Amino acid sequence: MEEVPLVAAILAHHPGWEGFALVIIPIVVIAAALAVVKRRVDALPLDAGHDAGHDPGDRSGDIVDDVSSR
C-alpha cells in the first residue's frame, strides 16, 4: 500500500455532519446555560444577599476578630 503524505491526507479529509455536530453541540449547550444563568441573575433583586443594616466596614463579627480577642 502506498503511503500518503500528511498534507495530502489533511487536505483530502472532508468532515461530514459528525464533525459539525461535535463542534456546534457543545457551543449551543454552553450558550444555553449562560442564557439561563443570565436570566436568573437579572431576575434577582438588586439588594439580594445584602444585609440592609450591616456596615461593610464593621468587622466586629468576623471569626478572626473573635478568636484573636481571647
N, CA, C and O of each residue as an XYZ file, in Angstrom:
280
protein
N       0.847     -1.176      0.000
C       0.000      0.000      0.000
C       0.892      1.237      0.000
O       1.908      1.283      0.693
N       0.507      2.221     -0.770
C       1.290      3.434     -0.934
C       1.001      4.409      0.211
O      -0.154      4.607      0.587
N       2.064      5.020      0.767
C       1.910      5.967      1.872
C       1.520      7.336      1.327
O       2.129      7.830      0.378
N       0.502      7.947      1.932
C       0.000      9.247      1.509
C       0.675     10.315      2.371
O       0.713     10.182      3.594
N       1.210     11.380      1.747
C       1.814     12.459      2.541
C       0.778     13.079      3.485
O      -0.414     13.120      3.180
N       1.257     13.557      4.634
C       0.378     14.096      5.672
C      -0.455     15.269      5.157
O      -1.655     15.337      5.426
N       0.155     16.177      4.434
C      -0.571     17.349      3.929
C      -1.703     16.915      2.999
O      -2.804     17.463      3.061
N      -1.444     15.963      2.166
C      -2.480     15.482      1.240
C      -3.614     14.813      2.010
O      -4.784     14.964      1.659
N      -3.263     14.076      3.059
C      -4.300     13.414      3.853
C      -5.173     14.425      4.577
O      -6.386     14.238      4.677
N      -4.570     15.495      5.082
C      -5.336     16.527      5.793
C      -6.240     17.280      4.814
O      -7.408     17.526      5.113
N      -5.709     17.642      3.657
C      -6.495     18.383      2.687
C      -7.590     17.530      2.061
O      -8.620     18.057      1.638
N      -7.381     16.233      1.998
C      -8.370     15.350      1.385
C      -9.511     15.006      2.334
O     -10.544     14.492      1.904
N      -9.330     15.285      3.619
C     -10.360     14.943      4.604
C     -11.498     15.949      4.518
O     -11.281     17.155      4.642
N     -12.693     15.458      4.308
C     -13.885     16.302      4.248
C     -14.838     15.849      5.350
O     -15.557     14.865      5.177
N     -14.850     16.556      6.482
C     -15.723     16.129      7.579
C     -17.192     16.290      7.206
O     -17.575     17.224      6.502
N     -17.972     15.389      7.677
C     -19.411     15.444      7.423
C     -20.136     16.107      8.563
O     -19.568     16.932      9.278
N     -21.389     15.748      8.733
C     -22.206     16.351      9.777
C     -21.722     15.968     11.167
O     -22.001     16.673     12.136
N     -20.985     14.835     11.276
C     -20.483     14.423     12.597
C     -19.491     15.448     13.138
O     -19.551     15.817     14.311
N     -18.583     15.903     12.285
C     -17.617     16.914     12.711
C     -18.291     18.226     13.048
O     -17.917     18.897     14.010
N     -19.280     18.590     12.260
C     -20.047     19.804     12.518
C     -20.766     19.707     13.865
O     -20.770     20.659     14.646
N     -21.366     18.559     14.126
C     -22.102     18.356     15.378
C     -21.168     18.364     16.585
O     -21.530     18.873     17.646
N     -19.976     17.809     16.430
C     -19.024     17.783     17.540
C     -18.557     19.181     17.929
O     -18.116     19.392     19.059
N     -18.647     20.120     17.024
C     -18.265     21.496     17.328
C     -19.470     22.310     17.777
O     -19.385     23.048     18.759
N     -20.579     22.188     17.077
C     -21.744     23.039     17.327
C     -22.489     22.666     18.613
O     -22.912     23.553     19.354
N     -22.653     21.390     18.882
C     -23.443     20.976     20.049
C     -22.873     21.523     21.359
O     -23.640     22.083     22.143
N     -21.566     21.393     21.645
C     -21.057     21.986     22.899
C     -21.217     23.507     22.952
O     -21.486     24.063     24.017
N     -21.054     24.182     21.814
C     -21.224     25.635     21.793
C     -22.662     26.007     22.126
O     -22.895     26.949     22.882
N     -23.622     25.286     21.575
C     -25.033     25.559     21.829
C     -25.384     25.269     23.297
O     -26.124     26.031     23.919
N     -24.864     24.188     23.839
C     -25.148     23.839     25.238
C     -24.586     24.906     26.174
O     -25.266     25.314     27.116
N     -23.366     25.362     25.933
C     -22.763     26.386     26.792
C     -23.513     27.708     26.652
O     -23.762     28.382     27.651
N     -23.875     28.084     25.436
C     -24.625     29.327     25.227
C     -25.990     29.271     25.919
O     -26.430     30.263     26.500
N     -26.652     28.128     25.860
C     -27.948     27.984     26.524
C     -27.796     28.082     28.046
O     -28.615     28.715     28.713
N     -26.755     27.458     28.589
C     -26.520     27.527     30.032
C     -26.241     28.965     30.458
O     -26.753     29.417     31.482
N     -25.444     29.681     29.690
C     -25.167     31.082     30.015
C     -26.428     31.938     29.933
O     -26.607     32.847     30.744
N     -27.292     31.665     28.978
C     -28.540     32.413     28.857
C     -29.443     32.179     30.067
O     -30.069     33.113     30.570
N     -29.509     30.932     30.531
C     -30.333     30.615     31.701
C     -29.784     31.306     32.939
O     -30.545     31.877     33.720
N     -28.468     31.259     33.124
C     -27.854     31.892     34.291
C     -28.063     33.405     34.241
O     -28.378     34.014     35.263
N     -27.895     34.013     33.080
C     -28.094     35.460     32.958
C     -29.535     35.838     33.269
O     -29.781     36.846     33.932
N     -30.481     35.048     32.800
C     -31.886     35.328     33.071
C     -32.163     35.263     34.571
O     -32.899     36.090     35.108
N     -31.564     34.268     35.250
C     -31.773     34.141     36.702
C     -31.132     35.293     37.459
O     -31.718     35.814     38.408
N     -29.930     35.697     37.046
C     -29.255     36.806     37.721
C     -30.023     38.103     37.495
O     -30.169     38.902     38.420
N     -30.511     38.321     36.289
C     -31.279     39.533     36.009
C     -32.587     39.572     36.791
O     -33.106     40.653     37.067
N     -33.125     38.418     37.151
C     -34.385     38.367     37.889
C     -34.202     38.629     39.384
O     -35.177     38.905     40.083
N     -32.971     38.547     39.882
C     -32.720     38.792     41.302
C     -32.904     40.271     41.615
O     -32.580     41.128     40.794
N     -33.431     40.572     42.819
C     -33.493     41.981     43.221
C     -32.076     42.525     43.402
O     -31.153     41.766     43.699
N     -31.903     43.822     43.226
C     -30.567     44.418     43.290
C     -29.911     44.266     44.652
O     -28.687     44.155     44.729
N     -30.692     44.258     45.732
C     -30.112     44.177     47.065
C     -30.144     42.757     47.637
O     -30.021     42.588     48.850
N     -30.301     41.757     46.812
C     -30.364     40.371     47.290
C     -29.032     39.973     47.908
O     -27.968     40.209     47.335
N     -29.108     39.373     49.073
C     -27.918     38.879     49.734
C     -27.194     39.916     50.568
O     -26.163     39.605     51.163
N     -27.697     41.135     50.632
C     -27.055     42.179     51.415
C     -27.917     42.497     52.622
O     -29.136     42.634     52.512
N     -27.280     42.612     53.763
C     -27.981     42.982     54.983
C     -28.088     44.502     55.017
O     -27.070     45.193     55.055
N     -29.305     45.026     55.004
C     -29.519     46.472     54.905
C     -28.936     47.216     56.100
O     -28.481     48.349     55.945
N     -28.935     46.618     57.281
C     -28.442     47.301     58.465
C     -26.975     47.051     58.752
O     -26.456     47.547     59.752
N     -26.304     46.313     57.922
C     -24.913     45.943     58.178
C     -23.971     46.960     57.559
O     -24.100     47.310     56.385
N     -23.020     47.433     58.359
C     -21.990     48.350     57.870
C     -20.827     47.512     57.320
O     -20.228     46.745     58.074
N     -20.491     47.636     56.024
C     -19.434     46.810     55.457
C     -18.073     47.045     56.103
O     -17.198     46.183     56.021
N     -17.878     48.202     56.746
C     -16.606     48.476     57.410
C     -16.525     47.878     58.800
O     -15.444     47.833     59.388
N     -17.649     47.416     59.340
C     -17.693     46.845     60.688
C     -17.282     45.386     60.632
O     -17.984     44.561     60.048
N     -16.131     45.062     61.244
C     -15.632     43.691     61.211
C     -15.731     43.038     62.589
O     -15.031     42.063     62.862
N     -16.586     43.560     63.450
C     -16.667     43.045     64.811
C     -17.205     41.627     64.881
O     -16.967     40.929     65.867
N     -17.923     41.187     63.858
C     -18.483     39.847     63.877
C     -17.620     38.815     63.185
O     -18.008     37.650     63.099
N     -16.457     39.213     62.689
C     -15.594     38.273     61.985
C     -15.039     37.225     62.934
O     -14.754     37.517     64.096
N     -14.892     36.037     62.452
C     -14.346     34.925     63.248
C     -12.931     35.224     63.667
O     -12.552     34.914     64.796
N     -12.142     35.810     62.806
C     -10.736     36.114     63.127
C     -10.670     37.065     64.302
O      -9.846     36.873     65.197
N     -11.515     38.091     64.327
C     -11.519     39.033     65.430
C     -11.952     38.359     66.728
O     -11.395     38.650     67.787
N     -12.930     37.469     66.665
C     -13.419     36.786     67.856
C     -12.343     35.890     68.450
O     -12.204     35.832     69.672
N     -11.587     35.197     67.627
C     -10.560     34.282     68.114
C      -9.372     35.055     68.662
O      -8.825     34.681     69.699
N      -8.962     36.122     67.990
C      -7.780     36.868     68.420
C      -8.030     37.671     69.693
O      -7.068     38.066     70.351
N      -9.270     37.925     70.061
C      -9.570     38.710     71.254
C      -9.534     37.878     72.528
O      -9.657     38.432     73.620
N      -9.372     36.578     72.420
C      -9.359     35.701     73.605
C      -8.062     35.765     74.346
O      -7.895     35.088     75.360
